[in-house]
């Protein structure tokens, strides 16, 4: 992967990570106090679901690592080439 492509992927990743916060800040800026009830509900929902989302993320990353490692590990264990 070239430097340009890597930089583009990093910029897109950063934009995706910043977008939800930017949207919520814009909503608060545009609506002022009228957005407080919605933002409070969004906050409560996020706090309630954070542990589940984290667990799913760790599980998916673990499964990807296992799937990418099992072939070479079995090959090494069986003395294959």
PDB file with SEQRES, HELIX, SHEET and CRYST1 records, atoms N, CA, C and O in Angstrom:
SEQRES   1 A   81  UNK UNK UNK UNK UNK UNK UNK UNK UNK UNK UNK UNK UNK          
SEQRES   2 A   81  UNK UNK UNK UNK UNK UNK UNK UNK UNK UNK UNK UNK UNK          
SEQRES   3 A   81  UNK UNK UNK UNK UNK UNK UNK UNK UNK UNK UNK UNK UNK          
SEQRES   4 A   81  UNK UNK UNK UNK UNK UNK UNK UNK UNK UNK UNK UNK UNK          
SEQRES   5 A   81  UNK UNK UNK UNK UNK UNK UNK UNK UNK UNK UNK UNK UNK          
SEQRES   6 A   81  UNK UNK UNK UNK UNK UNK UNK UNK UNK UNK UNK UNK UNK          
SEQRES   7 A   81  UNK UNK UNK                                                  
HELIX    1 AA1 UNK A    3  UNK A   31  1                                  29    
HELIX    2 AA2 UNK A   32  UNK A   35  5                                   4    
HELIX    3 AA3 UNK A   36  UNK A   77  1                                  42    
CRYST1    1.000    1.000    1.000  90.00  90.00  90.00 P 1           1          
ATOM      1  N   UNK A   1       0.850  -1.168   0.000  1.00  0.00           N  
ATOM      2  CA  UNK A   1       0.000   0.000   0.000  1.00  0.00           C  
ATOM      3  C   UNK A   1       0.893   1.228   0.000  1.00  0.00           C  
ATOM      4  O   UNK A   1       1.824   1.332   0.799  1.00  0.00           O  
ATOM      5  N   UNK A   2       0.609   2.139  -0.885  1.00  0.00           N  
ATOM      6  CA  UNK A   2       1.414   3.344  -0.992  1.00  0.00           C  
ATOM      7  C   UNK A   2       1.069   4.367   0.077  1.00  0.00           C  
ATOM      8  O   UNK A   2       0.064   4.253   0.778  1.00  0.00           O  
ATOM      9  N   UNK A   3       1.927   5.364   0.178  1.00  0.00           N  
ATOM     10  CA  UNK A   3       1.743   6.419   1.173  1.00  0.00           C  
ATOM     11  C   UNK A   3       0.433   7.180   0.943  1.00  0.00           C  
ATOM     12  O   UNK A   3      -0.284   7.482   1.897  1.00  0.00           O  
ATOM     13  N   UNK A   4       0.125   7.486  -0.304  1.00  0.00           N  
ATOM     14  CA  UNK A   4      -1.094   8.232  -0.613  1.00  0.00           C  
ATOM     15  C   UNK A   4      -2.350   7.476  -0.225  1.00  0.00           C  
ATOM     16  O   UNK A   4      -3.285   8.045   0.337  1.00  0.00           O  
ATOM     17  N   UNK A   5      -2.359   6.188  -0.533  1.00  0.00           N  
ATOM     18  CA  UNK A   5      -3.526   5.368  -0.209  1.00  0.00           C  
ATOM     19  C   UNK A   5      -3.668   5.223   1.304  1.00  0.00           C  
ATOM     20  O   UNK A   5      -4.775   5.305   1.835  1.00  0.00           O  
ATOM     21  N   UNK A   6      -2.554   5.010   1.995  1.00  0.00           N  
ATOM     22  CA  UNK A   6      -2.588   4.910   3.454  1.00  0.00           C  
ATOM     23  C   UNK A   6      -3.080   6.193   4.092  1.00  0.00           C  
ATOM     24  O   UNK A   6      -3.855   6.158   5.048  1.00  0.00           O  
ATOM     25  N   UNK A   7      -2.630   7.333   3.566  1.00  0.00           N  
ATOM     26  CA  UNK A   7      -3.064   8.623   4.105  1.00  0.00           C  
ATOM     27  C   UNK A   7      -4.558   8.829   3.870  1.00  0.00           C  
ATOM     28  O   UNK A   7      -5.257   9.347   4.741  1.00  0.00           O  
ATOM     29  N   UNK A   8      -5.046   8.430   2.708  1.00  0.00           N  
ATOM     30  CA  UNK A   8      -6.471   8.557   2.397  1.00  0.00           C  
ATOM     31  C   UNK A   8      -7.302   7.690   3.339  1.00  0.00           C  
ATOM     32  O   UNK A   8      -8.339   8.132   3.832  1.00  0.00           O  
ATOM     33  N   UNK A   9      -6.858   6.469   3.590  1.00  0.00           N  
ATOM     34  CA  UNK A   9      -7.571   5.586   4.509  1.00  0.00           C  
ATOM     35  C   UNK A   9      -7.600   6.196   5.909  1.00  0.00           C  
ATOM     36  O   UNK A   9      -8.627   6.145   6.586  1.00  0.00           O  
ATOM     37  N   UNK A  10      -6.488   6.768   6.344  1.00  0.00           N  
ATOM     38  CA  UNK A  10      -6.432   7.401   7.661  1.00  0.00           C  
ATOM     39  C   UNK A  10      -7.376   8.598   7.745  1.00  0.00           C  
ATOM     40  O   UNK A  10      -8.052   8.775   8.757  1.00  0.00           O  
ATOM     41  N   UNK A  11      -7.431   9.411   6.709  1.00  0.00           N  
ATOM     42  CA  UNK A  11      -8.326  10.581   6.697  1.00  0.00           C  
ATOM     43  C   UNK A  11      -9.787  10.129   6.752  1.00  0.00           C  
ATOM     44  O   UNK A  11     -10.582  10.698   7.500  1.00  0.00           O  
ATOM     45  N   UNK A  12     -10.143   9.118   5.973  1.00  0.00           N  
ATOM     46  CA  UNK A  12     -11.523   8.612   5.977  1.00  0.00           C  
ATOM     47  C   UNK A  12     -11.868   8.025   7.345  1.00  0.00           C  
ATOM     48  O   UNK A  12     -12.958   8.257   7.868  1.00  0.00           O  
ATOM     49  N   UNK A  13     -10.939   7.266   7.919  1.00  0.00           N  
ATOM     50  CA  UNK A  13     -11.161   6.684   9.246  1.00  0.00           C  
ATOM     51  C   UNK A  13     -11.415   7.784  10.271  1.00  0.00           C  
ATOM     52  O   UNK A  13     -12.364   7.699  11.051  1.00  0.00           O  
ATOM     53  N   UNK A  14     -10.581   8.804  10.272  1.00  0.00           N  
ATOM     54  CA  UNK A  14     -10.751   9.912  11.218  1.00  0.00           C  
ATOM     55  C   UNK A  14     -12.094  10.614  11.014  1.00  0.00           C  
ATOM     56  O   UNK A  14     -12.764  10.969  11.984  1.00  0.00           O  
ATOM     57  N   UNK A  15     -12.487  10.814   9.753  1.00  0.00           N  
ATOM     58  CA  UNK A  15     -13.765  11.461   9.464  1.00  0.00           C  
ATOM     59  C   UNK A  15     -14.928  10.632   9.993  1.00  0.00           C  
ATOM     60  O   UNK A  15     -15.876  11.183  10.551  1.00  0.00           O  
ATOM     61  N   UNK A  16     -14.864   9.317   9.824  1.00  0.00           N  
ATOM     62  CA  UNK A  16     -15.933   8.447  10.313  1.00  0.00           C  
ATOM     63  C   UNK A  16     -15.997   8.473  11.844  1.00  0.00           C  
ATOM     64  O   UNK A  16     -17.088   8.443  12.415  1.00  0.00           O  
ATOM     65  N   UNK A  17     -14.857   8.527  12.501  1.00  0.00           N  
ATOM     66  CA  UNK A  17     -14.833   8.539  13.964  1.00  0.00           C  
ATOM     67  C   UNK A  17     -15.312   9.877  14.541  1.00  0.00           C  
ATOM     68  O   UNK A  17     -15.906   9.907  15.619  1.00  0.00           O  
ATOM     69  N   UNK A  18     -15.061  10.967  13.838  1.00  0.00           N  
ATOM     70  CA  UNK A  18     -15.417  12.301  14.328  1.00  0.00           C  
ATOM     71  C   UNK A  18     -16.858  12.667  13.963  1.00  0.00           C  
ATOM     72  O   UNK A  18     -17.467  13.498  14.637  1.00  0.00           O  
ATOM     73  N   UNK A  19     -17.406  12.067  12.919  1.00  0.00           N  
ATOM     74  CA  UNK A  19     -18.721  12.449  12.403  1.00  0.00           C  
ATOM     75  C   UNK A  19     -19.847  12.398  13.443  1.00  0.00           C  
ATOM     76  O   UNK A  19     -20.601  13.367  13.536  1.00  0.00           O  
ATOM     77  N   UNK A  20     -20.005  11.326  14.228  1.00  0.00           N  
ATOM     78  CA  UNK A  20     -21.127  11.315  15.184  1.00  0.00           C  
ATOM     79  C   UNK A  20     -21.060  12.462  16.194  1.00  0.00           C  
ATOM     80  O   UNK A  20     -22.077  13.095  16.477  1.00  0.00           O  
ATOM     81  N   UNK A  21     -19.890  12.731  16.728  1.00  0.00           N  
ATOM     82  CA  UNK A  21     -19.748  13.838  17.669  1.00  0.00           C  
ATOM     83  C   UNK A  21     -20.030  15.176  17.014  1.00  0.00           C  
ATOM     84  O   UNK A  21     -20.662  16.048  17.611  1.00  0.00           O  
ATOM     85  N   UNK A  22     -19.561  15.338  15.785  1.00  0.00           N  
ATOM     86  CA  UNK A  22     -19.803  16.586  15.066  1.00  0.00           C  
ATOM     87  C   UNK A  22     -21.291  16.787  14.792  1.00  0.00           C  
ATOM     88  O   UNK A  22     -21.798  17.904  14.892  1.00  0.00           O  
ATOM     89  N   UNK A  23     -21.989  15.706  14.446  1.00  0.00           N  
ATOM     90  CA  UNK A  23     -23.435  15.803  14.194  1.00  0.00           C  
ATOM     91  C   UNK A  23     -24.167  16.200  15.473  1.00  0.00           C  
ATOM     92  O   UNK A  23     -25.032  17.076  15.445  1.00  0.00           O  
ATOM     93  N   UNK A  24     -23.825  15.560  16.601  1.00  0.00           N  
ATOM     94  CA  UNK A  24     -24.494  15.895  17.860  1.00  0.00           C  
ATOM     95  C   UNK A  24     -24.181  17.325  18.312  1.00  0.00           C  
ATOM     96  O   UNK A  24     -25.057  18.013  18.836  1.00  0.00           O  
ATOM     97  N   UNK A  25     -22.952  17.767  18.113  1.00  0.00           N  
ATOM     98  CA  UNK A  25     -22.607  19.160  18.441  1.00  0.00           C  
ATOM     99  C   UNK A  25     -23.373  20.135  17.563  1.00  0.00           C  
ATOM    100  O   UNK A  25     -23.811  21.182  18.039  1.00  0.00           O  
ATOM    101  N   UNK A  26     -23.538  19.806  16.295  1.00  0.00           N  
ATOM    102  CA  UNK A  26     -24.284  20.670  15.374  1.00  0.00           C  
ATOM    103  C   UNK A  26     -25.755  20.731  15.771  1.00  0.00           C  
ATOM    104  O   UNK A  26     -26.364  21.800  15.741  1.00  0.00           O  
ATOM    105  N   UNK A  27     -26.323  19.590  16.143  1.00  0.00           N  
ATOM    106  CA  UNK A  27     -27.719  19.569  16.598  1.00  0.00           C  
ATOM    107  C   UNK A  27     -27.874  20.465  17.815  1.00  0.00           C  
ATOM    108  O   UNK A  27     -28.814  21.257  17.884  1.00  0.00           O  
ATOM    109  N   UNK A  28     -26.976  20.351  18.764  1.00  0.00           N  
ATOM    110  CA  UNK A  28     -27.052  21.170  19.989  1.00  0.00           C  
ATOM    111  C   UNK A  28     -26.883  22.646  19.669  1.00  0.00           C  
ATOM    112  O   UNK A  28     -27.557  23.495  20.251  1.00  0.00           O  
ATOM    113  N   UNK A  29     -25.982  22.949  18.744  1.00  0.00           N  
ATOM    114  CA  UNK A  29     -25.728  24.341  18.367  1.00  0.00           C  
ATOM    115  C   UNK A  29     -26.951  24.940  17.665  1.00  0.00           C  
ATOM    116  O   UNK A  29     -27.322  26.086  17.919  1.00  0.00           O  
ATOM    117  N   UNK A  30     -27.579  24.147  16.773  1.00  0.00           N  
ATOM    118  CA  UNK A  30     -28.721  24.660  16.022  1.00  0.00           C  
ATOM    119  C   UNK A  30     -29.985  24.777  16.874  1.00  0.00           C  
ATOM    120  O   UNK A  30     -30.734  25.747  16.752  1.00  0.00           O  
ATOM    121  N   UNK A  31     -30.218  23.791  17.734  1.00  0.00           N  
ATOM    122  CA  UNK A  31     -31.475  23.757  18.477  1.00  0.00           C  
ATOM    123  C   UNK A  31     -31.376  24.302  19.898  1.00  0.00           C  
ATOM    124  O   UNK A  31     -32.396  24.560  20.537  1.00  0.00           O  
ATOM    125  N   UNK A  32     -30.168  24.475  20.389  1.00  0.00           N  
ATOM    126  CA  UNK A  32     -29.993  25.002  21.742  1.00  0.00           C  
ATOM    127  C   UNK A  32     -30.601  24.082  22.788  1.00  0.00           C  
ATOM    128  O   UNK A  32     -30.465  22.861  22.700  1.00  0.00           O  
ATOM    129  N   UNK A  33     -31.266  24.656  23.769  1.00  0.00           N  
ATOM    130  CA  UNK A  33     -31.852  23.891  24.877  1.00  0.00           C  
ATOM    131  C   UNK A  33     -32.951  22.931  24.404  1.00  0.00           C  
ATOM    132  O   UNK A  33     -33.244  21.946  25.082  1.00  0.00           O  
ATOM    133  N   UNK A  34     -33.555  23.213  23.252  1.00  0.00           N  
ATOM    134  CA  UNK A  34     -34.624  22.344  22.758  1.00  0.00           C  
ATOM    135  C   UNK A  34     -34.107  20.942  22.437  1.00  0.00           C  
ATOM    136  O   UNK A  34     -34.895  19.999  22.371  1.00  0.00           O  
ATOM    137  N   UNK A  35     -32.795  20.790  22.235  1.00  0.00           N  
ATOM    138  CA  UNK A  35     -32.218  19.488  21.908  1.00  0.00           C  
ATOM    139  C   UNK A  35     -31.828  18.690  23.143  1.00  0.00           C  
ATOM    140  O   UNK A  35     -31.426  17.532  23.027  1.00  0.00           O  
ATOM    141  N   UNK A  36     -31.942  19.292  24.323  1.00  0.00           N  
ATOM    142  CA  UNK A  36     -31.467  18.629  25.537  1.00  0.00           C  
ATOM    143  C   UNK A  36     -32.161  17.297  25.807  1.00  0.00           C  
ATOM    144  O   UNK A  36     -31.499  16.328  26.180  1.00  0.00           O  
ATOM    145  N   UNK A  37     -33.465  17.230  25.627  1.00  0.00           N  
ATOM    146  CA  UNK A  37     -34.191  15.980  25.896  1.00  0.00           C  
ATOM    147  C   UNK A  37     -33.699  14.872  24.969  1.00  0.00           C  
ATOM    148  O   UNK A  37     -33.459  13.748  25.410  1.00  0.00           O  
ATOM    149  N   UNK A  38     -33.552  15.189  23.693  1.00  0.00           N  
ATOM    150  CA  UNK A  38     -33.060  14.197  22.736  1.00  0.00           C  
ATOM    151  C   UNK A  38     -31.635  13.769  23.075  1.00  0.00           C  
ATOM    152  O   UNK A  38     -31.317  12.580  23.060  1.00  0.00           O  
ATOM    153  N   UNK A  39     -30.789  14.736  23.377  1.00  0.00           N  
ATOM    154  CA  UNK A  39     -29.400  14.411  23.686  1.00  0.00           C  
ATOM    155  C   UNK A  39     -29.276  13.630  24.989  1.00  0.00           C  
ATOM    156  O   UNK A  39     -28.400  12.774  25.116  1.00  0.00           O  
ATOM    157  N   UNK A  40     -30.135  13.912  25.950  1.00  0.00           N  
ATOM    158  CA  UNK A  40     -30.134  13.129  27.185  1.00  0.00           C  
ATOM    159  C   UNK A  40     -30.529  11.681  26.908  1.00  0.00           C  
ATOM    160  O   UNK A  40     -29.920  10.757  27.447  1.00  0.00           O  
ATOM    161  N   UNK A  41     -31.550  11.478  26.067  1.00  0.00           N  
ATOM    162  CA  UNK A  41     -31.952  10.113  25.708  1.00  0.00           C  
ATOM    163  C   UNK A  41     -30.844   9.405  24.947  1.00  0.00           C  
ATOM    164  O   UNK A  41     -30.594   8.223  25.187  1.00  0.00           O  
ATOM    165  N   UNK A  42     -30.170  10.106  24.027  1.00  0.00           N  
ATOM    166  CA  UNK A  42     -29.057   9.515  23.268  1.00  0.00           C  
ATOM    167  C   UNK A  42     -27.918   9.140  24.207  1.00  0.00           C  
ATOM    168  O   UNK A  42     -27.305   8.085  24.044  1.00  0.00           O  
ATOM    169  N   UNK A  43     -27.631   9.986  25.183  1.00  0.00           N  
ATOM    170  CA  UNK A  43     -26.582   9.697  26.163  1.00  0.00           C  
ATOM    171  C   UNK A  43     -26.929   8.465  26.984  1.00  0.00           C  
ATOM    172  O   UNK A  43     -26.094   7.578  27.162  1.00  0.00           O  
ATOM    173  N   UNK A  44     -28.164   8.406  27.488  1.00  0.00           N  
ATOM    174  CA  UNK A  44     -28.585   7.256  28.288  1.00  0.00           C  
ATOM    175  C   UNK A  44     -28.509   5.961  27.482  1.00  0.00           C  
ATOM    176  O   UNK A  44     -28.067   4.932  27.993  1.00  0.00           O  
ATOM    177  N   UNK A  45     -28.942   6.016  26.219  1.00  0.00           N  
ATOM    178  CA  UNK A  45     -28.873   4.832  25.357  1.00  0.00           C  
ATOM    179  C   UNK A  45     -27.421   4.396  25.149  1.00  0.00           C  
ATOM    180  O   UNK A  45     -27.116   3.206  25.217  1.00  0.00           O  
ATOM    181  N   UNK A  46     -26.533   5.350  24.898  1.00  0.00           N  
ATOM    182  CA  UNK A  46     -25.123   5.029  24.658  1.00  0.00           C  
ATOM    183  C   UNK A  46     -24.478   4.411  25.901  1.00  0.00           C  
ATOM    184  O   UNK A  46     -23.718   3.448  25.798  1.00  0.00           O  
ATOM    185  N   UNK A  47     -24.782   4.963  27.064  1.00  0.00           N  
ATOM    186  CA  UNK A  47     -24.212   4.427  28.307  1.00  0.00           C  
ATOM    187  C   UNK A  47     -24.739   3.015  28.553  1.00  0.00           C  
ATOM    188  O   UNK A  47     -23.987   2.133  28.969  1.00  0.00           O  
ATOM    189  N   UNK A  48     -26.020   2.803  28.299  1.00  0.00           N  
ATOM    190  CA  UNK A  48     -26.631   1.494  28.527  1.00  0.00           C  
ATOM    191  C   UNK A  48     -26.043   0.425  27.605  1.00  0.00           C  
ATOM    192  O   UNK A  48     -25.885  -0.726  28.014  1.00  0.00           O  
ATOM    193  N   UNK A  49     -25.723   0.793  26.377  1.00  0.00           N  
ATOM    194  CA  UNK A  49     -25.277  -0.187  25.378  1.00  0.00           C  
ATOM    195  C   UNK A  49     -23.765  -0.244  25.189  1.00  0.00           C  
ATOM    196  O   UNK A  49     -23.283  -1.032  24.375  1.00  0.00           O  
ATOM    197  N   UNK A  50     -23.017   0.558  25.907  1.00  0.00           N  
ATOM    198  CA  UNK A  50     -21.566   0.624  25.691  1.00  0.00           C  
ATOM    199  C   UNK A  50     -20.883  -0.702  25.998  1.00  0.00           C  
ATOM    200  O   UNK A  50     -20.021  -1.135  25.234  1.00  0.00           O  
ATOM    201  N   UNK A  51     -21.245  -1.352  27.089  1.00  0.00           N  
ATOM    202  CA  UNK A  51     -20.562  -2.599  27.448  1.00  0.00           C  
ATOM    203  C   UNK A  51     -20.860  -3.689  26.426  1.00  0.00           C  
ATOM    204  O   UNK A  51     -19.975  -4.476  26.090  1.00  0.00           O  
ATOM    205  N   UNK A  52     -22.071  -3.748  25.935  1.00  0.00           N  
ATOM    206  CA  UNK A  52     -22.407  -4.743  24.912  1.00  0.00           C  
ATOM    207  C   UNK A  52     -21.650  -4.498  23.618  1.00  0.00           C  
ATOM    208  O   UNK A  52     -21.162  -5.437  22.989  1.00  0.00           O  
ATOM    209  N   UNK A  53     -21.554  -3.246  23.225  1.00  0.00           N  
ATOM    210  CA  UNK A  53     -20.832  -2.914  21.995  1.00  0.00           C  
ATOM    211  C   UNK A  53     -19.353  -3.243  22.131  1.00  0.00           C  
ATOM    212  O   UNK A  53     -18.730  -3.736  21.191  1.00  0.00           O  
ATOM    213  N   UNK A  54     -18.795  -2.968  23.311  1.00  0.00           N  
ATOM    214  CA  UNK A  54     -17.389  -3.274  23.540  1.00  0.00           C  
ATOM    215  C   UNK A  54     -17.157  -4.782  23.487  1.00  0.00           C  
ATOM    216  O   UNK A  54     -16.178  -5.244  22.901  1.00  0.00           O  
ATOM    217  N   UNK A  55     -18.053  -5.538  24.095  1.00  0.00           N  
ATOM    218  CA  UNK A  55     -17.926  -7.001  24.079  1.00  0.00           C  
ATOM    219  C   UNK A  55     -17.986  -7.547  22.658  1.00  0.00           C  
ATOM    220  O   UNK A  55     -17.187  -8.409  22.295  1.00  0.00           O  
ATOM    221  N   UNK A  56     -18.908  -7.065  21.863  1.00  0.00           N  
ATOM    222  CA  UNK A  56     -19.004  -7.498  20.473  1.00  0.00           C  
ATOM    223  C   UNK A  56     -17.735  -7.151  19.699  1.00  0.00           C  
ATOM    224  O   UNK A  56     -17.244  -7.960  18.911  1.00  0.00           O  
ATOM    225  N   UNK A  57     -17.209  -5.954  19.923  1.00  0.00           N  
ATOM    226  CA  UNK A  57     -15.996  -5.523  19.233  1.00  0.00           C  
ATOM    227  C   UNK A  57     -14.826  -6.426  19.580  1.00  0.00           C  
ATOM    228  O   UNK A  57     -14.096  -6.865  18.691  1.00  0.00           O  
ATOM    229  N   UNK A  58     -14.640  -6.707  20.859  1.00  0.00           N  
ATOM    230  CA  UNK A  58     -13.545  -7.587  21.280  1.00  0.00           C  
ATOM    231  C   UNK A  58     -13.740  -8.983  20.700  1.00  0.00           C  
ATOM    232  O   UNK A  58     -12.779  -9.603  20.246  1.00  0.00           O  
ATOM    233  N   UNK A  59     -14.969  -9.481  20.710  1.00  0.00           N  
ATOM    234  CA  UNK A  59     -15.246 -10.802  20.153  1.00  0.00           C  
ATOM    235  C   UNK A  59     -14.955 -10.888  18.664  1.00  0.00           C  
ATOM    236  O   UNK A  59     -14.370 -11.866  18.201  1.00  0.00           O  
ATOM    237  N   UNK A  60     -15.355  -9.880  17.916  1.00  0.00           N  
ATOM    238  CA  UNK A  60     -15.120  -9.870  16.467  1.00  0.00           C  
ATOM    239  C   UNK A  60     -13.627  -9.789  16.174  1.00  0.00           C  
ATOM    240  O   UNK A  60     -13.129 -10.501  15.302  1.00  0.00           O  
ATOM    241  N   UNK A  61     -12.913  -8.936  16.887  1.00  0.00           N  
ATOM    242  CA  UNK A  61     -11.463  -8.832  16.685  1.00  0.00           C  
ATOM    243  C   UNK A  61     -10.792 -10.162  17.025  1.00  0.00           C  
ATOM    244  O   UNK A  61      -9.892 -10.599  16.308  1.00  0.00           O  
ATOM    245  N   UNK A  62     -11.217 -10.805  18.103  1.00  0.00           N  
ATOM    246  CA  UNK A  62     -10.670 -12.104  18.474  1.00  0.00           C  
ATOM    247  C   UNK A  62     -10.917 -13.147  17.403  1.00  0.00           C  
ATOM    248  O   UNK A  62     -10.019 -13.922  17.073  1.00  0.00           O  
ATOM    249  N   UNK A  63     -12.128 -13.177  16.855  1.00  0.00           N  
ATOM    250  CA  UNK A  63     -12.443 -14.138  15.797  1.00  0.00           C  
ATOM    251  C   UNK A  63     -11.590 -13.890  14.557  1.00  0.00           C  
ATOM    252  O   UNK A  63     -11.130 -14.844  13.930  1.00  0.00           O  
ATOM    253  N   UNK A  64     -11.374 -12.640  14.196  1.00  0.00           N  
ATOM    254  CA  UNK A  64     -10.532 -12.318  13.034  1.00  0.00           C  
ATOM    255  C   UNK A  64      -9.100 -12.784  13.274  1.00  0.00           C  
ATOM    256  O   UNK A  64      -8.468 -13.349  12.382  1.00  0.00           O  
ATOM    257  N   UNK A  65      -8.593 -12.546  14.478  1.00  0.00           N  
ATOM    258  CA  UNK A  65      -7.229 -12.985  14.795  1.00  0.00           C  
ATOM    259  C   UNK A  65      -7.127 -14.502  14.717  1.00  0.00           C  
ATOM    260  O   UNK A  65      -6.172 -15.026  14.144  1.00  0.00           O  
ATOM    261  N   UNK A  66      -8.096 -15.213  15.282  1.00  0.00           N  
ATOM    262  CA  UNK A  66      -8.079 -16.680  15.232  1.00  0.00           C  
ATOM    263  C   UNK A  66      -8.133 -17.171  13.792  1.00  0.00           C  
ATOM    264  O   UNK A  66      -7.363 -18.051  13.408  1.00  0.00           O  
ATOM    265  N   UNK A  67      -9.032 -16.612  12.997  1.00  0.00           N  
ATOM    266  CA  UNK A  67      -9.166 -17.062  11.602  1.00  0.00           C  
ATOM    267  C   UNK A  67      -7.904 -16.796  10.788  1.00  0.00           C  
ATOM    268  O   UNK A  67      -7.562 -17.583   9.905  1.00  0.00           O  
ATOM    269  N   UNK A  68      -7.211 -15.700  11.074  1.00  0.00           N  
ATOM    270  CA  UNK A  68      -5.984 -15.390  10.345  1.00  0.00           C  
ATOM    271  C   UNK A  68      -4.773 -16.158  10.859  1.00  0.00           C  
ATOM    272  O   UNK A  68      -3.747 -16.230  10.183  1.00  0.00           O  
ATOM    273  N   UNK A  69      -4.891 -16.731  12.052  1.00  0.00           N  
ATOM    274  CA  UNK A  69      -3.756 -17.409  12.669  1.00  0.00           C  
ATOM    275  C   UNK A  69      -3.852 -18.929  12.576  1.00  0.00           C  
ATOM    276  O   UNK A  69      -2.822 -19.603  12.597  1.00  0.00           O  
ATOM    277  N   UNK A  70      -5.031 -19.473  12.476  1.00  0.00           N  
ATOM    278  CA  UNK A  70      -5.215 -20.922  12.561  1.00  0.00           C  
ATOM    279  C   UNK A  70      -4.484 -21.669  11.448  1.00  0.00           C  
ATOM    280  O   UNK A  70      -3.883 -22.713  11.702  1.00  0.00           O  
ATOM    281  N   UNK A  71      -4.527 -21.161  10.244  1.00  0.00           N  
ATOM    282  CA  UNK A  71      -3.846 -21.830   9.126  1.00  0.00           C  
ATOM    283  C   UNK A  71      -2.343 -21.934   9.336  1.00  0.00           C  
ATOM    284  O   UNK A  71      -1.802 -23.040   9.325  1.00  0.00           O  
ATOM    285  N   UNK A  72      -1.654 -20.814   9.528  1.00  0.00           N  
ATOM    286  CA  UNK A  72      -0.216 -20.886   9.770  1.00  0.00           C  
ATOM    287  C   UNK A  72       0.143 -21.683  11.029  1.00  0.00           C  
ATOM    288  O   UNK A  72       1.159 -22.377  11.048  1.00  0.00           O  
ATOM    289  N   UNK A  73      -0.675 -21.589  12.073  1.00  0.00           N  
ATOM    290  CA  UNK A  73      -0.388 -22.327  13.305  1.00  0.00           C  
ATOM    291  C   UNK A  73      -0.493 -23.831  13.068  1.00  0.00           C  
ATOM    292  O   UNK A  73       0.369 -24.591  13.507  1.00  0.00           O  
ATOM    293  N   UNK A  74      -1.548 -24.262  12.373  1.00  0.00           N  
ATOM    294  CA  UNK A  74      -1.686 -25.694  12.071  1.00  0.00           C  
ATOM    295  C   UNK A  74      -0.569 -26.168  11.151  1.00  0.00           C  
ATOM    296  O   UNK A  74      -0.055 -27.276  11.307  1.00  0.00           O  
ATOM    297  N   UNK A  75      -0.205 -25.347  10.213  1.00  0.00           N  
ATOM    298  CA  UNK A  75       0.883 -25.680   9.300  1.00  0.00           C  
ATOM    299  C   UNK A  75       2.189 -25.857  10.069  1.00  0.00           C  
ATOM    300  O   UNK A  75       2.945 -26.792   9.807  1.00  0.00           O  
ATOM    301  N   UNK A  76       2.454 -24.961  11.014  1.00  0.00           N  
ATOM    302  CA  UNK A  76       3.667 -25.047  11.828  1.00  0.00           C  
ATOM    303  C   UNK A  76       3.646 -26.265  12.740  1.00  0.00           C  
ATOM    304  O   UNK A  76       4.656 -26.950  12.905  1.00  0.00           O  
ATOM    305  N   UNK A  77       2.469 -26.530  13.338  1.00  0.00           N  
ATOM    306  CA  UNK A  77       2.355 -27.656  14.266  1.00  0.00           C  
ATOM    307  C   UNK A  77       2.509 -29.016  13.559  1.00  0.00           C  
ATOM    308  O   UNK A  77       3.048 -29.965  14.127  1.00  0.00           O  
ATOM    309  N   UNK A  78       2.031 -29.086  12.328  1.00  0.00           N  
ATOM    310  CA  UNK A  78       2.104 -30.363  11.600  1.00  0.00           C  
ATOM    311  C   UNK A  78       3.389 -30.500  10.799  1.00  0.00           C  
ATOM    312  O   UNK A  78       3.612 -31.527  10.158  1.00  0.00           O  
ATOM    313  N   UNK A  79       4.226 -29.489  10.826  1.00  0.00           N  
ATOM    314  CA  UNK A  79       5.501 -29.558  10.097  1.00  0.00           C  
ATOM    315  C   UNK A  79       5.333 -29.419   8.595  1.00  0.00           C  
ATOM    316  O   UNK A  79       6.216 -29.817   7.834  1.00  0.00           O  
ATOM    317  N   UNK A  80       4.222 -28.864   8.159  1.00  0.00           N  
ATOM    318  CA  UNK A  80       3.977 -28.655   6.727  1.00  0.00           C  
ATOM    319  C   UNK A  80       4.848 -27.553   6.163  1.00  0.00           C  
ATOM    320  O   UNK A  80       5.528 -26.829   6.890  1.00  0.00           O  
ATOM    321  N   UNK A  81       4.806 -27.450   4.865  1.00  0.00           N  
ATOM    322  CA  UNK A  81       5.660 -26.443   4.225  1.00  0.00           C  
ATOM    323  C   UNK A  81       4.895 -25.191   3.890  1.00  0.00           C  
ATOM    324  O   UNK A  81       5.467 -24.245   3.347  1.00  0.00           O  
TER     325      UNK A  81                                                      
END                                                                             
